[in-house]
Amino acid sequence: MSKARLLIVDDELIMRESLAGWLLRDGHEVKTAASGEEALDKIKETRFDILLVDIKMEGISGLEVLETVKESDPDVAVVMITAYGSIQTAIEAIKKGAYDYLLKPFDPHELGVLIEKILENQAQARENLFLREQFKETTRFESLIGQSRVMQEVFELIQNVAPVNTTVLITGETGTGKGLAAKAVHTHSPRCQGPFVVVNCGAIPENLMESELFGYQKGAFTDAKTTKKGRLEMAHGGTLFLDEIGEIGMRMQIDLLRVLEDRIFYRVGGTQPIEADFRVIAATNRNLQEAITNGIFREDLYYRLNVVSFKMPSLRERKEDIPLLADHFLHRFSQETNKQIDRINRDAMDEMMLYDWPGNVRELENAIERSVVIAKKRIIIPQDLPIFRPDAICTPSANTIEEIEKTHINRMLADNEWNISATAKVLGVDRSTLYSKIKRYNINKP
Protein backbone atom coordinates (compact mmCIF):
# COMPACT_ATOMS: atom_id res chain seq x y z
CA MET A 1 0.00 0.00 0.00
CA SER A 2 1.30 3.49 -0.89
CA LYS A 3 2.01 5.90 1.94
CA ALA A 4 0.67 9.44 2.16
CA ARG A 5 1.20 12.65 4.10
CA LEU A 6 -2.19 13.56 5.61
CA LEU A 7 -3.66 16.41 7.61
CA ILE A 8 -6.77 15.75 9.72
CA VAL A 9 -8.82 18.88 10.39
CA ASP A 10 -11.60 18.41 12.98
CA ASP A 11 -12.61 20.32 16.09
CA GLU A 12 -13.54 17.07 17.89
CA LEU A 13 -10.55 15.61 19.76
CA ILE A 14 -11.91 12.04 19.72
CA MET A 15 -12.43 12.13 15.95
CA ARG A 16 -8.93 13.52 15.36
CA GLU A 17 -7.26 10.93 17.55
CA SER A 18 -9.30 8.02 16.14
CA LEU A 19 -8.54 8.96 12.54
CA ALA A 20 -4.87 9.58 13.32
CA GLY A 21 -4.60 6.18 15.04
CA TRP A 22 -6.09 4.31 12.07
CA LEU A 23 -3.89 6.08 9.54
CA LEU A 24 -0.67 5.79 11.55
CA ARG A 25 -1.22 2.03 11.84
CA ASP A 26 -1.37 1.91 8.03
CA GLY A 27 2.03 3.60 7.89
CA HIS A 28 0.95 7.06 6.78
CA GLU A 29 2.50 10.32 8.00
CA VAL A 30 -0.21 12.17 9.90
CA LYS A 31 -0.66 15.63 11.38
CA THR A 32 -3.78 17.09 13.00
CA ALA A 33 -5.41 20.50 13.35
CA ALA A 34 -8.20 21.44 15.78
CA SER A 35 -9.50 24.33 13.68
CA GLY A 36 -9.54 25.80 10.20
CA GLU A 37 -7.12 28.51 11.31
CA GLU A 38 -4.59 25.95 12.60
CA ALA A 39 -5.01 23.90 9.44
CA LEU A 40 -4.16 26.84 7.17
CA ASP A 41 -1.05 27.58 9.25
CA LYS A 42 0.16 23.99 8.91
CA ILE A 43 -0.56 23.94 5.19
CA LYS A 44 1.78 26.93 4.78
CA GLU A 45 4.57 24.93 6.46
CA THR A 46 4.00 21.47 4.92
CA ARG A 47 2.83 20.13 1.60
CA PHE A 48 0.19 17.41 2.20
CA ASP A 49 -1.07 14.76 -0.24
CA ILE A 50 -4.52 14.48 1.34
CA LEU A 51 -6.62 16.60 3.70
CA LEU A 52 -9.48 15.12 5.76
CA VAL A 53 -11.61 18.12 6.70
CA ASP A 54 -14.75 18.29 8.85
CA ILE A 55 -17.32 20.50 7.17
CA LYS A 56 -18.79 22.11 10.31
CA MET A 57 -16.27 23.79 12.61
CA GLU A 58 -16.20 26.94 14.68
CA GLY A 59 -14.42 29.87 13.06
CA ILE A 60 -13.14 29.03 9.58
CA SER A 61 -15.43 26.32 8.19
CA GLY A 62 -14.40 23.24 6.27
CA LEU A 63 -15.66 24.79 3.01
CA GLU A 64 -13.49 27.86 3.59
CA VAL A 65 -10.46 25.63 4.21
CA LEU A 66 -11.24 23.79 0.98
CA GLU A 67 -11.50 26.99 -1.08
CA THR A 68 -8.28 28.46 0.37
CA VAL A 69 -6.31 25.24 -0.14
CA LYS A 70 -7.49 24.77 -3.72
CA GLU A 71 -6.41 28.31 -4.61
CA SER A 72 -2.84 27.68 -3.43
CA ASP A 73 -2.50 23.97 -4.33
CA PRO A 74 -5.07 22.65 -6.84
CA ASP A 75 -3.49 19.17 -6.82
CA VAL A 76 -4.04 18.37 -3.13
CA ALA A 77 -6.93 15.95 -2.53
CA VAL A 78 -9.48 17.20 0.01
CA VAL A 79 -11.96 14.72 1.53
CA MET A 80 -14.82 16.31 3.44
CA ILE A 81 -16.19 14.64 6.60
CA THR A 82 -19.86 15.24 7.28
CA ALA A 83 -22.89 14.08 9.24
CA TYR A 84 -26.10 12.94 7.55
CA GLY A 85 -27.70 16.35 8.01
CA SER A 86 -25.12 18.17 5.86
CA ILE A 87 -24.95 15.97 2.76
CA GLN A 88 -26.08 18.89 0.60
CA THR A 89 -23.12 20.90 1.87
CA ALA A 90 -20.83 17.98 1.03
CA ILE A 91 -22.17 17.92 -2.52
CA GLU A 92 -21.50 21.65 -2.73
CA ALA A 93 -17.94 20.92 -1.59
CA ILE A 94 -17.49 18.43 -4.45
CA LYS A 95 -18.50 21.19 -6.88
CA LYS A 96 -15.89 23.45 -5.29
CA GLY A 97 -13.13 20.90 -5.87
CA ALA A 98 -13.31 18.35 -3.03
CA TYR A 99 -12.26 14.87 -4.10
CA ASP A 100 -15.00 13.07 -2.15
CA TYR A 101 -16.83 13.04 1.18
CA LEU A 102 -17.32 10.54 4.01
CA LEU A 103 -20.45 10.25 6.14
CA LYS A 104 -20.03 9.87 9.90
CA PRO A 105 -19.69 7.26 11.20
CA PHE A 106 -17.53 5.48 8.60
CA ASP A 107 -15.56 2.26 8.49
CA PRO A 108 -11.73 2.54 8.67
CA HIS A 109 -11.56 0.14 5.71
CA GLU A 110 -13.72 2.52 3.64
CA LEU A 111 -11.27 5.33 4.42
CA GLY A 112 -8.29 3.12 3.52
CA VAL A 113 -9.77 2.20 0.15
CA LEU A 114 -10.47 5.87 -0.62
CA ILE A 115 -6.92 6.93 0.29
CA GLU A 116 -5.43 4.19 -1.89
CA LYS A 117 -7.61 5.34 -4.79
CA ILE A 118 -6.53 8.96 -4.30
CA LEU A 119 -2.85 8.02 -4.23
CA GLU A 120 -3.24 5.94 -7.38
CA ASN A 121 -4.89 8.86 -9.20
CA GLN A 122 -2.22 11.28 -7.98
CA ALA A 123 0.52 8.94 -9.23
CA GLN A 124 -1.21 8.73 -12.62
CA ALA A 125 -1.57 12.52 -12.74
CA ARG A 126 2.18 12.89 -12.11
CA GLU A 127 2.89 10.38 -14.88
CA ASN A 128 0.59 12.27 -17.25
CA LEU A 129 2.37 15.52 -16.39
CA PHE A 130 5.69 13.85 -17.17
CA LEU A 131 4.31 12.66 -20.51
CA ARG A 132 3.10 16.16 -21.36
CA GLU A 133 6.51 17.62 -20.51
CA GLN A 134 8.14 14.82 -22.47
CA PHE A 135 6.05 15.52 -25.55
CA LYS A 136 7.00 19.21 -25.34
CA GLU A 137 10.66 18.22 -25.39
CA THR A 138 10.38 15.65 -28.16
CA THR A 139 8.08 17.74 -30.37
CA ARG A 140 9.89 20.57 -32.01
CA PHE A 141 6.98 21.89 -34.05
CA GLU A 142 3.69 23.25 -32.82
CA SER A 143 0.82 20.73 -33.01
CA LEU A 144 3.04 17.91 -34.30
CA ILE A 145 3.52 15.32 -31.58
CA GLY A 146 5.71 12.24 -31.59
CA GLN A 147 8.80 10.66 -30.10
CA SER A 148 8.95 7.69 -32.49
CA ARG A 149 11.90 7.33 -34.83
CA VAL A 150 9.77 7.97 -37.94
CA MET A 151 8.36 11.20 -36.49
CA GLN A 152 11.79 12.37 -35.37
CA GLU A 153 12.92 11.89 -38.98
CA VAL A 154 9.96 13.99 -40.17
CA PHE A 155 10.85 16.73 -37.66
CA GLU A 156 14.45 16.73 -38.85
CA LEU A 157 13.40 16.92 -42.50
CA ILE A 158 11.03 19.83 -41.77
CA GLN A 159 13.82 21.59 -39.93
CA ASN A 160 16.11 21.17 -42.94
CA VAL A 161 13.60 22.17 -45.63
CA ALA A 162 11.86 25.05 -43.83
CA PRO A 163 14.61 27.70 -44.22
CA VAL A 164 14.80 27.41 -48.02
CA ASN A 165 12.16 28.52 -50.52
CA THR A 166 11.82 25.09 -52.15
CA THR A 167 8.46 23.68 -53.24
CA VAL A 168 7.45 20.78 -50.98
CA LEU A 169 5.16 17.80 -51.60
CA ILE A 170 3.77 16.04 -48.53
CA THR A 171 2.21 12.61 -49.00
CA GLY A 172 0.41 10.31 -46.59
CA GLU A 173 -2.94 8.81 -45.68
CA THR A 174 -5.92 10.91 -44.59
CA GLY A 175 -5.65 12.04 -40.97
CA THR A 176 -1.86 11.72 -40.63
CA GLY A 177 -1.27 15.43 -40.14
CA LYS A 178 -0.15 16.64 -43.57
CA GLY A 179 -1.72 20.05 -42.95
CA LEU A 180 0.04 20.38 -39.59
CA ALA A 181 3.34 19.49 -41.24
CA ALA A 182 2.77 22.12 -43.94
CA LYS A 183 2.03 24.74 -41.26
CA ALA A 184 5.20 23.69 -39.39
CA VAL A 185 7.29 24.23 -42.54
CA HIS A 186 5.74 27.70 -42.93
CA THR A 187 6.12 28.60 -39.24
CA HIS A 188 9.85 27.82 -39.28
CA SER A 189 10.55 29.48 -42.62
CA PRO A 190 11.70 33.03 -43.44
CA ARG A 191 8.13 33.62 -44.69
CA CYS A 192 6.63 32.93 -41.24
CA GLN A 193 5.46 36.53 -40.87
CA GLY A 194 3.52 36.26 -44.14
CA PRO A 195 0.11 34.59 -44.64
CA PHE A 196 -0.45 30.83 -44.70
CA VAL A 197 -3.22 30.39 -47.26
CA VAL A 198 -4.93 27.00 -47.54
CA VAL A 199 -6.66 25.78 -50.70
CA ASN A 200 -8.60 22.53 -50.27
CA CYS A 201 -8.52 21.36 -53.87
CA GLY A 202 -11.00 18.57 -53.22
CA ALA A 203 -13.62 20.86 -51.68
CA ILE A 204 -13.84 23.53 -54.38
CA PRO A 205 -16.01 22.71 -57.44
CA GLU A 206 -14.00 22.67 -60.68
CA ASN A 207 -16.06 25.46 -62.24
CA LEU A 208 -15.19 27.76 -59.30
CA MET A 209 -11.54 26.77 -58.93
CA GLU A 210 -10.19 29.34 -61.40
CA SER A 211 -11.83 32.35 -59.73
CA GLU A 212 -10.94 31.00 -56.25
CA LEU A 213 -7.27 30.64 -57.13
CA PHE A 214 -6.71 33.62 -59.43
CA GLY A 215 -9.43 36.03 -58.33
CA TYR A 216 -11.30 38.17 -60.85
CA GLN A 217 -11.72 41.70 -62.15
CA LYS A 218 -14.95 43.61 -61.80
CA GLY A 219 -17.14 42.79 -64.80
CA ALA A 220 -15.20 39.64 -65.74
CA PHE A 221 -18.52 37.74 -65.68
CA THR A 222 -22.15 38.41 -64.82
CA ASP A 223 -21.87 38.19 -61.02
CA ALA A 224 -18.47 39.92 -60.78
CA LYS A 225 -19.79 43.14 -59.21
CA THR A 226 -16.43 43.98 -57.61
CA THR A 227 -12.80 43.00 -58.07
CA LYS A 228 -11.80 40.08 -55.85
CA LYS A 229 -8.38 38.79 -54.89
CA GLY A 230 -7.79 35.07 -55.36
CA ARG A 231 -5.91 32.71 -53.06
CA LEU A 232 -2.67 33.14 -55.04
CA GLU A 233 -2.72 36.88 -54.48
CA MET A 234 -3.72 36.49 -50.82
CA ALA A 235 -0.64 34.31 -50.28
CA HIS A 236 1.73 37.10 -51.38
CA GLY A 237 4.86 37.07 -49.20
CA GLY A 238 3.82 33.85 -47.46
CA THR A 239 2.94 30.25 -48.23
CA LEU A 240 0.27 28.73 -50.48
CA PHE A 241 -0.79 25.30 -49.23
CA LEU A 242 -2.52 23.23 -51.92
CA ASP A 243 -4.18 20.48 -49.91
CA GLU A 244 -5.32 17.33 -51.77
CA ILE A 245 -3.61 18.47 -54.97
CA GLY A 246 -4.43 15.11 -56.55
CA GLU A 247 -8.10 16.14 -56.81
CA ILE A 248 -7.49 19.13 -59.10
CA GLY A 249 -8.80 18.91 -62.68
CA MET A 250 -6.57 18.63 -65.77
CA ARG A 251 -7.39 22.14 -67.07
CA MET A 252 -6.50 23.76 -63.75
CA GLN A 253 -3.33 21.68 -63.61
CA ILE A 254 -2.14 23.44 -66.79
CA ASP A 255 -2.87 26.89 -65.30
CA LEU A 256 -1.13 26.01 -62.06
CA LEU A 257 1.91 24.65 -63.91
CA ARG A 258 2.19 27.94 -65.80
CA VAL A 259 2.18 29.90 -62.53
CA LEU A 260 4.94 27.71 -61.09
CA GLU A 261 7.05 28.09 -64.22
CA ASP A 262 6.53 31.81 -64.98
CA ARG A 263 5.96 33.03 -61.38
CA ILE A 264 3.24 35.40 -62.61
CA PHE A 265 -0.54 35.08 -63.01
CA TYR A 266 -3.59 37.12 -64.05
CA ARG A 267 -6.95 37.58 -62.42
CA VAL A 268 -9.89 36.26 -64.42
CA GLY A 269 -10.74 39.06 -66.85
CA GLY A 270 -7.56 40.94 -65.93
CA THR A 271 -4.67 42.08 -68.14
CA GLN A 272 -2.21 43.20 -65.47
CA PRO A 273 0.36 40.50 -64.50
CA ILE A 274 0.67 39.79 -60.76
CA GLU A 275 3.90 38.46 -59.25
CA ALA A 276 3.58 35.01 -57.71
CA ASP A 277 5.62 35.77 -54.59
CA PHE A 278 4.78 32.81 -52.42
CA ARG A 279 6.11 29.42 -51.49
CA VAL A 280 4.10 26.39 -52.59
CA ILE A 281 3.50 23.38 -50.37
CA ALA A 282 1.24 20.66 -51.76
CA ALA A 283 -0.22 17.58 -50.07
CA THR A 284 -2.03 14.50 -51.26
CA ASN A 285 -3.29 11.13 -50.05
CA ARG A 286 -3.20 9.82 -53.63
CA ASN A 287 -0.42 7.94 -55.40
CA LEU A 288 0.39 10.66 -57.94
CA GLN A 289 2.68 8.44 -60.02
CA GLU A 290 -0.21 6.03 -60.41
CA ALA A 291 -2.45 8.99 -61.32
CA ILE A 292 0.08 9.97 -64.01
CA THR A 293 -0.02 6.44 -65.43
CA ASN A 294 -3.83 6.62 -65.47
CA GLY A 295 -3.72 9.94 -67.31
CA ILE A 296 -5.42 12.03 -64.60
CA PHE A 297 -2.37 13.97 -63.36
CA ARG A 298 0.25 15.79 -65.39
CA GLU A 299 3.78 14.47 -65.12
CA ASP A 300 5.36 17.90 -65.62
CA LEU A 301 3.28 19.37 -62.77
CA TYR A 302 4.27 16.44 -60.57
CA TYR A 303 7.96 17.16 -61.06
CA ARG A 304 7.39 20.87 -60.40
CA LEU A 305 5.73 20.00 -57.07
CA ASN A 306 8.01 17.13 -56.10
CA VAL A 307 11.22 19.15 -55.60
CA VAL A 308 11.40 17.97 -51.98
CA SER A 309 8.93 15.43 -50.67
CA PHE A 310 8.30 13.51 -47.49
CA LYS A 311 5.65 11.12 -46.26
CA MET A 312 3.67 11.54 -43.06
CA PRO A 313 3.61 8.10 -41.42
CA SER A 314 0.33 6.40 -40.59
CA LEU A 315 -0.49 5.84 -36.92
CA ARG A 316 0.02 2.10 -37.55
CA GLU A 317 3.66 2.88 -38.31
CA ARG A 318 4.22 4.77 -35.06
CA LYS A 319 2.10 3.05 -32.45
CA GLU A 320 4.57 3.96 -29.72
CA ASP A 321 3.27 7.55 -30.07
CA ILE A 322 -0.32 6.56 -29.19
CA PRO A 323 0.01 7.01 -25.37
CA LEU A 324 1.65 10.41 -25.90
CA LEU A 325 -1.04 11.55 -28.37
CA ALA A 326 -3.89 10.09 -26.31
CA ASP A 327 -2.73 11.88 -23.16
CA HIS A 328 -2.37 15.15 -25.08
CA PHE A 329 -5.91 14.90 -26.45
CA LEU A 330 -7.30 13.76 -23.07
CA HIS A 331 -5.79 16.80 -21.35
CA ARG A 332 -7.02 19.16 -24.07
CA PHE A 333 -10.60 17.90 -24.23
CA SER A 334 -10.88 17.65 -20.43
CA GLN A 335 -10.11 21.35 -20.29
CA GLU A 336 -12.40 22.23 -23.19
CA THR A 337 -15.36 20.29 -21.76
CA ASN A 338 -14.59 21.30 -18.16
CA LYS A 339 -14.65 17.62 -17.12
CA GLN A 340 -12.12 16.15 -14.73
CA ILE A 341 -10.93 13.00 -16.51
CA ASP A 342 -7.71 11.86 -14.85
CA ARG A 343 -6.44 9.13 -17.12
CA ILE A 344 -7.01 6.29 -19.54
CA ASN A 345 -6.92 2.93 -17.80
CA ARG A 346 -4.55 0.16 -18.88
CA ASP A 347 -7.22 -1.99 -20.55
CA ALA A 348 -8.42 0.92 -22.68
CA MET A 349 -4.84 1.82 -23.62
CA ASP A 350 -4.14 -1.80 -24.54
CA GLU A 351 -7.18 -1.78 -26.82
CA MET A 352 -5.99 1.43 -28.47
CA MET A 353 -2.54 -0.06 -29.03
CA LEU A 354 -4.06 -3.11 -30.74
CA TYR A 355 -6.41 -1.14 -33.00
CA ASP A 356 -5.16 -0.28 -36.52
CA TRP A 357 -6.52 3.31 -36.66
CA PRO A 358 -7.44 3.52 -40.36
CA GLY A 359 -8.33 7.20 -39.81
CA ASN A 360 -4.94 7.81 -38.17
CA VAL A 361 -4.32 10.66 -35.69
CA ARG A 362 -7.58 12.39 -36.62
CA GLU A 363 -9.54 9.24 -35.70
CA LEU A 364 -7.64 8.95 -32.41
CA GLU A 365 -8.35 12.60 -31.65
CA ASN A 366 -12.08 12.14 -32.34
CA ALA A 367 -12.16 8.92 -30.28
CA ILE A 368 -10.63 10.63 -27.24
CA GLU A 369 -12.94 13.64 -27.58
CA ARG A 370 -16.04 11.43 -27.62
CA SER A 371 -14.68 9.31 -24.76
CA VAL A 372 -14.22 12.40 -22.59
CA VAL A 373 -17.76 13.56 -23.40
CA ILE A 374 -19.47 10.25 -22.60
CA ALA A 375 -17.23 9.05 -19.74
CA LYS A 376 -19.23 8.50 -16.55
CA LYS A 377 -16.16 8.25 -14.34
CA ARG A 378 -12.86 10.10 -14.03
CA ILE A 379 -11.07 7.30 -15.87
CA ILE A 380 -11.51 6.32 -19.53
CA ILE A 381 -12.37 2.61 -19.82
CA PRO A 382 -12.70 0.44 -22.98
CA GLN A 383 -16.48 0.90 -23.04
CA ASP A 384 -15.95 4.66 -23.48
CA LEU A 385 -14.00 4.20 -26.71
CA PRO A 386 -16.19 4.72 -29.80
CA ILE A 387 -13.79 2.74 -31.97
CA PHE A 388 -15.03 -0.41 -30.31
CA ARG A 389 -18.68 0.62 -30.11
CA PRO A 390 -19.51 1.97 -33.60
CA ASP A 391 -22.95 3.55 -33.77
CA ALA A 392 -23.47 2.51 -37.38
CA ILE A 393 -23.68 -1.18 -36.50
CA CYS A 394 -24.82 -3.24 -33.57
CA THR A 395 -22.50 -2.81 -30.61
CA PRO A 396 -20.12 -5.78 -30.63
CA SER A 397 -20.16 -8.01 -27.62
CA ALA A 398 -17.11 -8.36 -25.39
CA ASN A 399 -16.60 -11.82 -26.88
CA THR A 400 -16.53 -10.40 -30.42
CA ILE A 401 -13.89 -7.82 -29.48
CA GLU A 402 -11.84 -10.49 -27.72
CA GLU A 403 -12.05 -12.75 -30.77
CA ILE A 404 -10.81 -9.93 -33.02
CA GLU A 405 -7.99 -9.17 -30.61
CA LYS A 406 -7.04 -12.84 -30.25
CA THR A 407 -6.93 -13.28 -34.03
CA HIS A 408 -4.80 -10.16 -34.45
CA ILE A 409 -2.31 -11.26 -31.77
CA ASN A 410 -2.15 -14.76 -33.28
CA ARG A 411 -1.38 -13.30 -36.69
CA MET A 412 1.33 -10.99 -35.36
CA LEU A 413 2.95 -13.85 -33.41
CA ALA A 414 3.00 -16.00 -36.56
CA ASP A 415 4.41 -13.15 -38.66
CA ASN A 416 7.22 -12.67 -36.13
CA GLU A 417 7.86 -16.44 -35.68
CA TRP A 418 6.72 -16.22 -32.05
CA ASN A 419 9.45 -13.75 -31.13
CA ILE A 420 7.78 -12.10 -28.11
CA SER A 421 9.94 -8.97 -28.12
CA ALA A 422 9.45 -8.36 -31.85
CA THR A 423 5.70 -9.03 -31.64
CA ALA A 424 5.26 -6.74 -28.63
CA LYS A 425 7.07 -3.97 -30.52
CA VAL A 426 4.81 -4.36 -33.57
CA LEU A 427 1.69 -4.34 -31.38
CA GLY A 428 2.97 -1.34 -29.45
CA VAL A 429 2.71 -3.03 -26.03
CA ASP A 430 5.30 -4.23 -23.54
CA ARG A 431 6.30 -7.90 -23.15
CA SER A 432 4.37 -8.38 -19.91
CA THR A 433 1.13 -7.11 -21.50
CA LEU A 434 1.61 -9.46 -24.46
CA TYR A 435 2.29 -12.43 -22.17
CA SER A 436 -0.87 -11.53 -20.22
CA LYS A 437 -2.92 -11.47 -23.45
CA ILE A 438 -1.46 -14.82 -24.61
CA LYS A 439 -2.40 -16.40 -21.29
CA ARG A 440 -5.84 -14.75 -21.21
CA TYR A 441 -6.75 -15.99 -24.70
CA ASN A 442 -5.07 -19.39 -24.25
CA ILE A 443 -2.92 -18.87 -27.36
CA ASN A 444 -0.55 -21.78 -27.88
CA LYS A 445 2.57 -21.92 -30.01
CA PRO A 446 2.01 -24.32 -32.96
VENDA-V650204 format. One line per field, one symbol per residue. phi: phi as a letter, one per 40 degrees, with the letter a starting at -180 (. if undefined). psi: psi as a letter, one per 30 degrees, with the letter a starting at -180 (. if undefined). A space follows every 50 residues. Layout:
phi = ???
psi = ???
This chain:
phi = .cbbbbbcbaccdccccccccdccccgccbbbacaccccccccccbcbcb bbbccbacgccccccdccccccaccccbbcbacdcbcccccccccchcca abcccbcdccccccccccccccccccccccccccccccbcbdgcbibccc ccccdccccccdcbcccbbbbiccgchcccccccdccbbccccccbbbbc ccbbddcbccccccgacdgcadcccbcbcccccccdgbbbbccfcccccc ccccccdcccccgbabccgcbccbcccacbbbaabcccccccdcgbaccc cdcccccbbabccccccacccddccccccdcccccccfbcbcabcccccc ccccccfccgccccdcccdcccccdcbcbcbdcccccbbcccbccccdcc cccccccccdcccccbfgcccccccccgbcccccdccccccfcbcc
psi = klkljlkkjkgjeeeeeeeeeeeeffglkkllkfleeeeeeeefekjlek kjkkejlkbkleeeeeeeefefiffkkkkkkllefheeeeeeeefffkea lkkkllkeeeeeeeeeeeeeeeeeeeeeeeeeeeeeefjfkkfkkkglee eeeeeeeeeefeflgkkkkklllkgfgeeeeeeeeeeglfgfflljkkjj fffkkeffeeeeefallkgelegiflkkkleeefgkfbkjjjkhfffkle efeeeeeeeeefgllklkglfkkkkiilkkkllkgljeeeeeegggkkee eefeehekllkkklfefhfffeeeeeeeeeeefeeefhkjjelkleeeee eeffkfifgbeeeeeeeeeeeeefkfagkkleffjffghkfflkkkleee eeeeeeeeeeeeeeeghgjeeeeeeefglleeeeeeeeeeghkkk.
